[in-house]
Amino acid sequence: MAQAGSKSRPLPSSNKILKAVSINFLEPDRMKRVILVRHAKSISHGYDQDYDRTLTERGEEDALTISQELQKMNIHPDLIIASPAVRTTQTARIYSETLGYPFKSILFEKKLYSGKTQENFLSMLQELEDEKETVLVFGHNPTVYYYMHYLLQHFNDDVPTCSTVGIDFGVESWSQLRANAGEMAFRFIPDMFR
């Protein structure tokens, strides 16, 4: 409250207040999102033919359930990258169908199966085209866990099959991504829906 004789400054109009507040929110073109997905539950036998292991019925159901959660959040991937192993391909197909992404446009990256290092994974992301804002990546443990731990500021959660973790970066360009700079936007695991 102004004292008598002192000059008081007029309060800003409500439009100016709203503009000042909205500047603090992360605008969509100033954010990149990586969604990391561990493949859904697969058959446990046949490790001598690991590459060809297929999803179980429960794995298919889990992938559909969690991809539908992403759909409810209005998530539309600009790019999907997946290990070419059968179980990751099947998981990626379910997500892509649910989210309206053409399966034929999925980029299959062999080193996501053989074990791309954390640094090489970050480099792959840094080379993405900047018009892509949301990228889904399907892989395997333990590397998916390592990627999550490497990209997020704090991550010590379990990564069961079909774990889906959204990681947001407040950057305009993929080239600006840095290790441990991501914020967890969401985390879904199948047990949340049973």
Order of alpha helices (4+ residues) and beta strands (2+ residues): alpha-beta-alpha-beta-alpha-beta-alpha-alpha-beta-alpha-beta-beta
